[in-house]
Amino acid sequence: MHRRIMAPGALAAASLMLAIPASAASTAPGAPGIGDPYYPAYGNGGYDVSHYDLRLKYQPATDELAGTATLLAKTTQDLSRFNLDFLLDVSEVRVNGAKASFATSGEHELEITPKQPLAKGTAVTVVVRYRGVPSTKKAYGFNAWLRTPDGGVAAGEPEGAWWWFPSNDHPRDKATFDVSVQVPDGTQFISNGTLQSTTSRAGWTRYNWRSNKPQATYLATFAAGKFDVTTGTSESGIPVINAYSKDLGDTAGAARASVERTGEIADWLTEYFGPYPYNALGGYVPNTPGVGYALETQTRPFYSPRQFGNGSNVSVVVHELAHQWYGDDVSVRDWKDIWVNEGFARYAQWLWSEHEGEGTAQEIADYVYASRPADDAFWTVKPGDPGPENQFHIAVYDRGALALQALRNKVGDAAFFAILKGWPQKFAYGNASVADFQRYAEEVSGKPLAALFDTWLFQPSKPAGPAAREASVAKVSGVPAQPKSWKKIAATNDVHDHDHDHQR
């Protein structure tokens, strides 16, 4: 970092000019968005975060959260100022130890001006002290914080971090996490990764969690409440921690009967997707009234009780665990690439149906294709670029999985399953797009696939008979019998249907 020093005299000024690289004269603010076409204000430009250290204290009775976030980052340009995405009330910011000035702007921007400009390639430590009541904060007319009878939960997509820690909130900037939260004795705190330690003192217990692999900010989770916690180890040796609110009522048994199979399902998924990418497993079911979705929060998915309202639902566990490879390990480059997450998690449910003898993936594909007439609005959504208003539309899931069955039939099982297994390793802990997937599938299969991808992912219409027949879909006339697994799969249709006012 090149510090500017006020020096009197022309000679001193001239020598100072020689000491400062030319780029320092061209410092500029980092962009207030990372450049995502769906969400222009999400994320930020000018730096890349490598680690978040969050040391917080939470009072469930008042929903007050207070503490310090330390971010380790590196500048990607000469910076005069940079933004973080955040909503709570900030009392102090330091950049590389020195107090920085700060202001808020837009709906969720924290603008930070360091004492000295930051040269490109500089290692930066940012410390933010803050407090606030997350349930009182809104952006774009909505609040993504989930207040529970005994605490609070952060689990939201595409945004959720703003309500509890300052961040570069976009999947393109992944980082490792240490999350340390103090709660009153009798309350538990659940987060991602491994539980490093718990310590109790003066009526408060501190839980220290660590995620040692890169994690997108929306996949970081906060859950404070009164939980029953179960621990175990999967057959493959991964530690499993599950947590269930103590007040789940009638759904408690069904939730446990589903989520307790996490280790078994993760091991089964390795046959298709390759080695499990993390050192921790689990899931949690808080009492979140009025919330229906589930989310693939890294290593420890969030499930709303409503997912188990009609009994056990192993299919939703399959879906969220499939995301640990497709969505978490390999994350979207932009939110328009959502098919690379959702189409594959849905297809995993089809594979589970096959595994359980309740309908093959081919039978489900035939049923999806035949049961939606050509004039159904379902076919107007393009899974390969659905638009922000349709990011979690059922077509991204069902039509998205149908595209995978068409691909499987085109390239054959050997190449198809090589693609499924190779993708999470090729782009491990990084980001990739739909176009990247097409290129990778062509590379592995040795076949040109542009026409297939265009037909099944990008045309706003039902693929016509010839295209369907070529992809070995709907070879039978009429609507085939509903596969036995269909109701269980359909029960997860609202799996990411967030109840925000802002659903675009």
C-alpha positions as CSV (number, residue, x, y, z in Angstrom):
1,M,0.0,0.0,0.0
2,H,1.4,3.4,-1.0
3,R,0.7,6.0,1.7
4,R,0.3,9.6,0.6
5,I,2.3,12.0,2.8
6,M,1.8,15.7,2.7
7,A,5.2,17.2,2.1
8,P,6.0,20.9,1.7
9,G,8.1,22.1,-1.1
10,A,8.3,21.5,-4.8
11,L,11.3,19.1,-4.6
12,A,9.5,16.9,-2.0
13,A,6.3,16.9,-4.1
14,A,8.3,15.9,-7.2
15,S,10.1,13.1,-5.3
16,L,6.7,11.9,-3.9
17,M,5.3,11.7,-7.5
18,L,8.2,9.4,-8.4
19,A,7.5,7.2,-5.4
20,I,3.9,6.6,-6.3
21,P,3.1,4.3,-9.2
22,A,1.1,5.9,-11.9
23,S,-1.9,3.7,-11.1
24,A,-2.3,5.3,-7.7
25,A,-3.2,8.5,-9.4
26,S,-6.1,6.7,-11.0
27,T,-7.8,5.3,-7.9
28,A,-11.5,5.0,-8.3
29,P,-14.4,3.7,-6.2
30,G,-15.3,0.0,-6.5
31,A,-18.5,-0.6,-8.3
32,P,-21.6,-0.8,-6.1
33,G,-22.6,-4.1,-7.9
34,I,-20.5,-7.1,-9.1
35,G,-22.1,-7.0,-12.5
36,D,-24.9,-9.5,-12.3
37,P,-27.5,-8.8,-15.0
38,Y,-30.5,-9.9,-12.8
39,Y,-29.4,-8.1,-9.7
40,P,-27.2,-5.1,-10.7
41,A,-26.8,-3.8,-7.1
42,Y,-25.8,-7.2,-5.5
43,G,-22.2,-7.8,-4.7
44,N,-19.5,-5.2,-5.2
45,G,-16.5,-4.5,-7.4
46,G,-12.9,-3.7,-6.6
47,Y,-11.9,-6.5,-4.2
48,D,-12.2,-10.2,-3.5
49,V,-12.9,-11.6,0.0
50,S,-11.0,-14.7,1.1
51,H,-12.3,-15.1,4.7
52,Y,-15.0,-13.8,7.0
53,D,-14.5,-13.9,10.8
54,L,-17.8,-13.1,12.5
55,R,-17.8,-12.7,16.3
56,L,-21.4,-11.9,17.4
57,K,-23.7,-11.8,20.4
58,Y,-27.5,-12.5,19.9
59,Q,-30.4,-12.0,22.3
60,P,-33.4,-14.1,21.2
61,A,-35.8,-12.2,23.4
62,T,-35.2,-8.9,21.7
63,D,-33.8,-10.1,18.3
64,E,-30.7,-7.9,18.9
65,L,-27.5,-8.9,17.2
66,A,-24.2,-7.2,17.9
67,G,-20.6,-7.8,17.2
68,T,-17.7,-7.5,14.9
69,A,-17.0,-8.8,11.4
70,T,-13.5,-9.1,10.1
71,L,-13.0,-9.5,6.4
72,L,-9.8,-10.5,4.7
73,A,-9.7,-9.4,1.1
74,K,-7.4,-8.4,-1.8
75,T,-8.0,-5.4,-4.0
76,T,-8.6,-6.1,-7.7
77,Q,-8.1,-2.4,-8.7
78,D,-6.7,0.8,-7.3
79,L,-9.5,1.7,-4.8
80,S,-10.4,5.1,-3.3
81,R,-13.6,3.6,-1.8
82,F,-15.5,0.3,-1.7
83,N,-18.9,-1.0,-0.7
84,L,-20.2,-3.9,1.4
85,D,-23.7,-5.2,1.3
86,F,-25.3,-4.6,4.8
87,L,-28.4,-3.4,6.6
88,L,-27.6,-3.2,10.4
89,D,-26.3,-0.2,12.2
90,V,-22.5,0.3,12.0
91,S,-20.6,2.1,14.7
92,E,-17.0,1.8,13.4
93,V,-15.0,0.6,10.4
94,R,-11.3,0.0,10.3
95,V,-9.3,-0.7,7.2
96,N,-5.8,-2.2,7.8
97,G,-6.1,-1.0,11.4
98,A,-6.9,2.7,10.7
99,K,-10.4,4.1,11.2
100,A,-12.2,4.6,7.9
101,S,-15.1,6.8,7.2
102,F,-18.4,5.2,6.1
103,A,-21.9,6.0,4.9
104,T,-24.9,4.2,3.7
105,S,-26.4,4.5,0.2
106,G,-29.0,2.8,-2.0
107,E,-31.1,0.0,-0.4
108,H,-28.3,-2.0,1.2
109,E,-24.9,-0.4,0.5
110,L,-22.3,0.4,3.2
111,E,-19.8,2.7,1.5
112,I,-16.3,2.6,3.1
113,T,-13.6,5.2,2.4
114,P,-10.2,4.1,3.8
115,K,-7.8,6.8,5.1
116,Q,-5.4,6.1,2.3
117,P,-6.3,4.8,-1.2
118,L,-5.6,1.1,-1.7
119,A,-3.4,0.0,-4.5
120,K,-4.4,-3.0,-6.7
121,G,-3.2,-6.3,-5.3
122,T,-3.1,-5.1,-1.7
123,A,-4.1,-7.4,1.1
124,V,-6.8,-5.7,3.1
125,T,-8.3,-6.3,6.6
126,V,-11.7,-4.7,7.1
127,V,-13.2,-4.6,10.6
128,V,-16.8,-3.6,11.0
129,R,-18.5,-3.1,14.4
130,Y,-22.3,-3.2,14.4
131,R,-25.5,-3.9,16.1
132,G,-29.2,-3.9,15.2
133,V,-32.5,-5.8,15.2
134,P,-32.5,-7.8,11.9
135,S,-36.3,-8.3,12.0
136,T,-36.8,-4.5,11.7
137,K,-34.7,-4.0,8.6
138,K,-36.0,-3.9,5.1
139,A,-34.5,-3.5,1.6
140,Y,-36.5,-3.4,-1.6
141,G,-39.7,-3.6,0.6
142,F,-38.9,-7.0,2.1
143,N,-37.2,-8.6,5.1
144,A,-35.4,-11.9,4.6
145,W,-34.7,-12.5,8.3
146,L,-36.8,-15.4,9.8
147,R,-38.0,-14.6,13.3
148,T,-38.9,-17.8,15.3
149,P,-40.7,-18.1,18.7
150,D,-37.3,-18.8,20.3
151,G,-34.8,-16.9,18.2
152,G,-33.9,-16.0,14.6
153,V,-32.7,-17.6,11.3
154,A,-30.9,-16.4,8.3
155,A,-31.3,-18.7,5.2
156,G,-32.2,-16.9,2.0
157,E,-31.6,-16.9,-1.7
158,P,-30.5,-14.9,-3.6
159,E,-29.9,-12.7,-0.5
160,G,-29.9,-13.3,3.2
161,A,-26.5,-12.1,4.4
162,W,-27.3,-8.4,4.6
163,W,-29.4,-9.0,7.8
164,W,-26.5,-10.4,9.8
165,F,-23.1,-9.7,8.4
166,P,-21.4,-7.2,6.0
167,S,-20.3,-8.9,2.8
168,N,-19.6,-9.0,-0.9
169,D,-23.0,-10.7,-1.4
170,H,-22.7,-12.6,-4.6
171,P,-21.8,-16.2,-5.3
172,R,-18.9,-15.1,-7.5
173,D,-17.0,-14.0,-4.3
174,K,-16.7,-17.2,-2.2
175,A,-14.7,-17.3,1.1
176,T,-14.0,-19.4,4.1
177,F,-15.9,-18.6,7.3
178,D,-15.4,-18.6,11.1
179,V,-18.7,-17.9,12.8
180,S,-18.7,-17.4,16.6
181,V,-22.0,-16.5,18.2
182,Q,-22.8,-16.0,21.9
183,V,-26.4,-16.9,23.0
184,P,-28.0,-17.2,26.4
185,D,-27.6,-20.5,28.1
186,G,-30.3,-22.9,27.0
187,T,-30.3,-21.5,23.5
188,Q,-28.3,-23.2,20.8
189,F,-26.6,-21.7,17.8
190,I,-26.3,-23.7,14.5
191,S,-24.2,-22.7,11.5
192,N,-22.3,-24.2,8.6
193,G,-19.3,-26.6,8.8
194,T,-17.8,-28.1,11.9
195,L,-18.4,-27.1,15.5
196,Q,-14.9,-26.2,16.8
197,S,-15.9,-25.5,20.4
198,T,-18.5,-24.3,22.9
199,T,-17.7,-22.3,26.0
200,S,-20.1,-21.1,28.7
201,R,-19.6,-18.1,31.0
202,A,-21.8,-15.8,33.1
203,G,-25.1,-17.1,31.6
204,W,-24.0,-17.1,28.0
205,T,-22.7,-19.9,25.7
206,R,-20.4,-19.2,22.7
207,Y,-20.6,-21.6,19.7
208,N,-17.6,-21.5,17.3
209,W,-18.3,-22.9,13.8
210,R,-15.9,-23.2,10.9
211,S,-16.4,-23.6,7.1
212,N,-12.9,-24.4,5.8
213,K,-13.9,-24.6,2.1
214,P,-15.0,-21.6,0.0
215,Q,-18.7,-20.7,0.6
216,A,-21.0,-18.3,-1.2
217,T,-22.4,-15.6,1.2
218,Y,-26.1,-16.7,0.6
219,L,-25.1,-20.2,1.8
220,A,-23.9,-19.0,5.2
221,T,-26.5,-19.7,7.8
222,F,-27.5,-18.3,11.2
223,A,-29.9,-20.3,13.5
224,A,-30.4,-19.4,17.1
225,G,-33.1,-21.2,19.1
226,K,-33.9,-24.1,21.3
227,F,-32.9,-27.2,19.4
228,D,-32.6,-31.0,19.9
229,V,-29.3,-31.8,18.3
230,T,-28.3,-35.2,17.0
231,T,-24.7,-36.2,16.1
232,G,-23.3,-39.1,14.2
233,T,-21.1,-40.1,11.3
234,S,-21.9,-41.2,7.8
235,E,-20.8,-44.6,6.6
236,S,-18.1,-42.8,4.6
237,G,-16.8,-41.1,7.8
238,I,-18.3,-37.5,7.5
239,P,-19.5,-36.1,10.8
240,V,-23.2,-35.4,10.8
241,I,-24.9,-32.7,13.0
242,N,-28.7,-32.3,12.7
243,A,-30.9,-29.9,14.7
244,Y,-34.6,-29.7,15.3
245,S,-36.6,-27.0,17.0
246,K,-38.1,-28.3,20.2
247,D,-41.5,-26.9,19.3
248,L,-42.1,-28.5,15.9
249,G,-45.3,-30.2,17.1
250,D,-46.9,-32.7,14.7
251,T,-44.1,-32.4,12.1
252,A,-41.3,-33.4,14.5
253,G,-41.4,-37.1,13.7
254,A,-41.6,-36.7,9.9
255,A,-38.8,-34.1,10.0
256,R,-36.5,-36.4,11.9
257,A,-37.4,-39.4,9.8
258,S,-36.3,-37.5,6.7
259,V,-33.3,-35.4,7.8
260,E,-31.8,-38.3,9.9
261,R,-31.2,-40.0,6.5
262,T,-28.7,-37.2,5.5
263,G,-25.6,-39.4,5.8
264,E,-27.1,-42.3,3.8
265,I,-28.3,-40.0,1.0
266,A,-25.0,-38.1,0.8
267,D,-23.1,-41.4,0.5
268,W,-25.5,-42.5,-2.2
269,L,-25.1,-39.2,-4.1
270,T,-21.3,-39.8,-4.3
271,E,-22.0,-42.6,-6.8
272,Y,-23.3,-40.0,-9.2
273,F,-21.5,-36.8,-8.3
274,G,-18.2,-38.0,-7.0
275,P,-16.6,-37.4,-3.6
276,Y,-18.5,-35.4,-1.1
277,P,-16.8,-31.9,-1.2
278,Y,-16.9,-31.0,2.5
279,N,-15.9,-32.3,6.0
280,A,-19.3,-31.8,7.6
281,L,-22.9,-32.9,7.0
282,G,-26.3,-32.2,8.5
283,G,-29.5,-30.3,8.3
284,Y,-31.7,-28.2,10.6
285,V,-35.4,-27.7,11.0
286,P,-36.3,-24.5,12.9
287,N,-39.8,-23.5,13.8
288,T,-40.3,-20.9,11.1
289,P,-44.0,-20.0,10.9
290,G,-45.4,-19.1,7.5
291,V,-42.2,-20.2,5.6
292,G,-42.4,-23.1,3.1
293,Y,-39.0,-23.4,1.4
294,A,-35.8,-25.3,2.0
295,L,-32.3,-24.1,1.2
296,E,-28.9,-25.7,0.5
297,T,-27.0,-23.8,3.2
298,Q,-23.6,-25.3,2.8
299,T,-23.0,-28.6,4.7
300,R,-26.2,-28.0,6.7
301,P,-29.3,-27.4,4.7
302,F,-32.3,-25.4,6.1
303,Y,-35.7,-27.1,6.0
304,S,-38.9,-25.4,7.0
305,P,-41.3,-27.6,9.0
306,R,-43.9,-27.2,6.2
307,Q,-41.7,-29.5,4.0
308,F,-42.8,-32.3,6.3
309,G,-46.4,-31.3,6.8
310,N,-47.7,-34.4,5.0
311,G,-45.3,-36.8,6.5
312,S,-41.7,-37.7,5.8
313,N,-40.1,-36.2,2.7
314,V,-36.8,-37.8,1.8
315,S,-37.0,-36.3,-1.7
316,V,-36.4,-32.8,-0.4
317,V,-33.3,-34.0,1.5
318,V,-32.0,-35.5,-1.7
319,H,-32.6,-32.2,-3.5
320,E,-30.8,-30.0,-0.9
321,L,-27.9,-32.5,-0.6
322,A,-27.5,-32.7,-4.4
323,H,-26.9,-28.9,-4.2
324,Q,-23.8,-29.5,-2.1
325,W,-22.2,-30.4,-5.4
326,Y,-24.4,-28.5,-7.8
327,G,-24.8,-25.0,-6.4
328,D,-22.4,-25.0,-3.4
329,D,-19.2,-26.7,-4.6
330,V,-19.8,-25.3,-8.1
331,S,-21.8,-22.1,-7.8
332,V,-23.5,-20.0,-10.5
333,R,-21.4,-17.4,-12.2
334,D,-24.5,-15.2,-12.5
335,W,-28.0,-15.8,-11.2
336,K,-29.2,-16.4,-14.7
337,D,-27.2,-19.7,-14.6
338,I,-29.6,-21.0,-11.9
339,W,-30.3,-24.1,-14.0
340,V,-26.9,-25.4,-13.2
341,N,-28.1,-25.6,-9.6
342,E,-31.8,-26.4,-9.8
343,G,-32.0,-28.7,-12.9
344,F,-29.5,-31.0,-11.3
345,A,-30.9,-31.0,-7.8
346,R,-34.3,-31.9,-9.3
347,Y,-32.7,-34.6,-11.5
348,A,-31.2,-36.1,-8.4
349,Q,-34.7,-36.5,-7.1
350,W,-35.6,-38.4,-10.3
351,L,-32.5,-40.6,-9.8
352,W,-33.6,-41.3,-6.2
353,S,-37.1,-42.3,-7.5
354,E,-35.3,-44.8,-9.8
355,H,-33.2,-46.0,-6.8
356,E,-36.4,-46.5,-4.7
357,G,-38.2,-48.3,-7.6
358,E,-40.9,-45.6,-7.8
359,G,-40.4,-44.6,-11.4
360,T,-37.4,-44.2,-13.6
361,A,-35.9,-40.9,-14.7
362,Q,-37.2,-41.7,-18.2
363,E,-40.7,-42.4,-16.9
364,I,-40.7,-39.1,-15.0
365,A,-39.4,-37.2,-18.0
366,D,-42.1,-38.7,-20.2
367,Y,-44.7,-37.8,-17.7
368,V,-43.5,-34.1,-17.4
369,Y,-43.4,-33.7,-21.1
370,A,-46.8,-35.2,-21.8
371,S,-48.7,-33.7,-18.9
372,R,-47.9,-30.1,-19.9
373,P,-49.8,-29.1,-23.1
374,A,-48.0,-26.9,-25.6
375,D,-50.0,-23.8,-24.5
376,D,-49.0,-24.2,-20.9
377,A,-47.1,-21.1,-19.7
378,F,-44.6,-23.6,-18.2
379,W,-43.0,-23.9,-21.7
380,T,-42.5,-20.1,-22.0
381,V,-39.9,-20.1,-19.2
382,K,-36.4,-20.7,-20.5
383,P,-34.5,-22.6,-17.8
384,G,-31.1,-21.5,-19.3
385,D,-32.0,-17.8,-18.7
386,P,-35.4,-17.6,-17.0
387,G,-35.3,-13.9,-15.9
388,P,-35.2,-12.7,-12.3
389,E,-39.0,-13.0,-12.0
390,N,-38.9,-16.7,-12.9
391,Q,-35.6,-17.6,-11.3
392,F,-37.3,-20.2,-9.1
393,H,-40.2,-21.1,-11.5
394,I,-41.2,-24.8,-11.6
395,A,-40.0,-24.9,-15.2
396,V,-36.4,-24.3,-14.1
397,Y,-36.7,-27.5,-12.0
398,D,-38.9,-29.8,-14.1
399,R,-38.1,-28.5,-17.6
400,G,-34.5,-28.2,-16.4
401,A,-34.4,-31.9,-15.4
402,L,-36.1,-32.8,-18.6
403,A,-33.2,-31.2,-20.5
404,L,-30.8,-33.5,-18.5
405,Q,-32.8,-36.6,-19.5
406,A,-32.6,-35.4,-23.2
407,L,-28.9,-35.0,-22.8
408,R,-28.6,-38.4,-21.2
409,N,-30.4,-40.1,-24.1
410,K,-28.3,-38.1,-26.6
411,V,-24.9,-38.9,-25.2
412,G,-25.6,-42.3,-23.6
413,D,-25.3,-43.3,-19.9
414,A,-21.5,-43.7,-19.8
415,A,-20.8,-40.2,-21.0
416,F,-23.7,-38.6,-19.1
417,F,-22.7,-40.0,-15.8
418,A,-19.0,-39.1,-16.5
419,I,-20.3,-35.5,-17.1
420,L,-22.3,-35.5,-13.8
421,K,-19.3,-36.8,-11.8
422,G,-16.6,-34.7,-13.6
423,W,-18.3,-31.3,-13.4
424,P,-18.0,-30.8,-9.6
425,Q,-14.3,-31.7,-9.8
426,K,-13.5,-29.5,-12.8
427,F,-15.0,-26.4,-11.3
428,A,-14.5,-27.4,-7.6
429,Y,-15.1,-24.5,-5.1
430,G,-15.5,-22.1,-8.0
431,N,-18.2,-20.7,-10.3
432,A,-19.5,-21.7,-13.7
433,S,-22.2,-20.9,-16.2
434,V,-24.7,-22.7,-18.4
435,A,-22.4,-22.1,-21.4
436,D,-19.5,-23.7,-19.4
437,F,-21.7,-26.8,-18.8
438,Q,-22.5,-27.1,-22.5
439,R,-18.8,-26.8,-23.4
440,Y,-17.9,-29.4,-20.8
441,A,-20.6,-31.8,-21.9
442,E,-19.4,-31.5,-25.5
443,E,-15.8,-32.1,-24.5
444,V,-16.7,-35.2,-22.5
445,S,-19.2,-36.7,-24.9
446,G,-17.4,-35.7,-28.1
447,K,-20.8,-34.6,-29.6
448,P,-22.0,-31.2,-30.7
449,L,-24.8,-30.2,-28.3
450,A,-25.7,-26.6,-29.2
451,A,-29.0,-27.6,-30.8
452,L,-30.1,-29.8,-27.9
453,F,-29.3,-27.1,-25.3
454,D,-31.1,-24.5,-27.4
455,T,-34.2,-26.6,-27.7
456,W,-34.5,-27.7,-24.1
457,L,-33.1,-24.7,-22.3
458,F,-33.6,-21.6,-24.4
459,Q,-36.6,-21.9,-26.6
460,P,-39.8,-20.3,-25.0
461,S,-42.0,-23.2,-26.4
462,K,-42.6,-26.9,-25.9
463,P,-40.0,-28.9,-27.9
464,A,-41.9,-30.3,-30.8
465,G,-42.5,-34.0,-31.4
466,P,-39.4,-34.7,-33.6
467,A,-37.1,-33.0,-31.1
468,A,-38.7,-35.0,-28.2
469,R,-38.5,-38.2,-30.1
470,E,-34.9,-37.6,-31.1
471,A,-34.2,-37.1,-27.3
472,S,-36.1,-40.3,-26.6
473,V,-38.8,-38.4,-24.7
474,A,-42.5,-39.1,-25.0
475,K,-42.2,-42.1,-27.3
476,V,-45.6,-43.3,-26.1
477,S,-48.8,-41.5,-27.2
478,G,-51.0,-39.8,-24.6
479,V,-50.1,-39.0,-21.0
480,P,-48.3,-42.0,-19.4
481,A,-49.3,-43.2,-15.9
482,Q,-48.1,-40.9,-13.1
483,P,-44.9,-42.3,-11.6
484,K,-45.3,-43.5,-8.0
485,S,-42.8,-40.9,-6.8
486,W,-44.4,-38.0,-8.5
487,K,-46.4,-36.7,-5.5
488,K,-43.3,-36.8,-3.3
489,I,-41.3,-34.9,-5.9
490,A,-44.1,-32.4,-6.5
491,A,-44.4,-31.8,-2.8
492,T,-41.0,-30.1,-3.1
493,N,-42.1,-27.7,-5.8
494,D,-42.0,-24.8,-3.4
495,V,-38.6,-25.8,-2.2
496,H,-37.1,-22.4,-3.0
497,D,-40.3,-20.4,-3.2
498,H,-39.3,-17.6,-0.8
499,D,-42.2,-15.8,0.6
500,H,-40.7,-12.4,0.1
501,D,-42.8,-9.4,-1.1
502,H,-40.0,-8.9,-3.7
503,Q,-40.6,-12.1,-5.7
504,R,-39.9,-10.7,-9.1
